[in-house]
Amino acid sequence: MSIRLLLPLCAGLLLAACAPTRPTRPAVPPAPAAITGVPSCDAYLSSYQACHRAAAIFPADQLQAHYQAMRDSLLDAARDPQTRPYLDARCRLLSSQLNQNLQGHSCDAPATAPPTAH
């Protein structure tokens, strides 16, 4: 991957990870149809909550806010002609990172407690 492709992708991931947590909005289930128009992003968003819950990445009371922030970020990128070409790679990377965090568990599996240090 060239540095020209990698830099915007890394910058986008960094911005998404550092975005301030928004106040929790009422639970609104994602639409089953395309949201961004980018298949890899729509697939990522459709499984986001169940997979993040199964991987226990965020506390349960913060999951909806993180989902909303990611959804808004991907929608903004999909609307921007400068970032849209990189969106497929970004969503594939996000999906890959989520799969690594799942450590082989299904998104339907209940969340496991994080290991405690003794």
N, C-alpha and C positions, 0 to 999 in steps of 0.2 A: 504494500500500500504506500502510495507516495505521501510525502510530508504535506502536500497541499490538501489531500483528503483527510489525513490524520489530524491535523491541527484544528479544523472546524469541528470535527467529531469530538475531540477531547474537550474543546472549549464548551461545546453544547452539553456534554456530560457533566462537566464541572459546574456550569451554571445551573443545571437541573438539580444537582446534588446540594448546591449551596443556597438554593432558593429558600426564602423565609417560609416558615409554616404558616399557612393561611388559617383563619378561624374555621372551625368545622362547619361545614354546610350540611343541611339536611341530606340524608342518604338518597341519592338519585341513582338508580341502576343505569349502567351504561346501555346505550341503544345497541341492539344486536347487529344492526347494519353497520356499514362502514362509517367510521368517525372521521378519520384523517384522509381516507382515500388511498393510503399506502398500506397494502395488505399485511406486511410484517408489523407495522405499528398498530393496526386494528386488531391483529391477533394478540399482540402483547397487551394492549389495553383490555381486551375482553377477558384475559386470564389474570390480569394484574392483581386484583383483590384476593382471589382464591389462592393464587400462588404465593403472594407475599404473606398471607395469613398462614399458609402451610409451612413456609420457610421461617416464620416468626422474625421477620426483618424489622418490623415496626411494632410498637405497642398497639394493641387492638383499637384503642381510642384515638389513635393518630392515623390509622390506615386510610380512612376516607379522605382526610386532608392531603395526604401524600398522593393518593390516586388523583384527586382533583388537580393538584399542582402538576403532576406528570401529564395528565390529559391536556391541560391548558398549554403546557410547554410544547407538546407534540402538535396540537392544533395550530399554535402560532407558527411553528416551524413549517407545517404543511401549507400554510397560507403565504409564506415568504418564498418568493422565487429564488432567492439566494441560498436558502438552507434546504429547500425541498429535495434537491438532488442528493443530499447526504442523509436524508431521513431513513431510507431503507437500511443503510449500514448502521445507523445509530440504533434503530429498533432491534436489528439482529444482534447487536452487541449487548443491548439491555436484556434481551431474552436469554442470551448465552450466560450472562452474569447471574440472572435469576435462576437458571437451571443449575449452575454451580452451587448457589446458595441452598437449593433444594436438596442437594446431596443425594440424588436418586429417588427422593420421595415424590409422591404424586401431589398435584395441586389439590386433590380432594382429601388428602390426609390431614388429620388434625395437627395443629402446630405442636411442635415439641419444645419443651423448655430448654433454654440455652444451658450449656454445661456450666456448672458452678466450680469455682476454683477453691481448692482446699488449703 
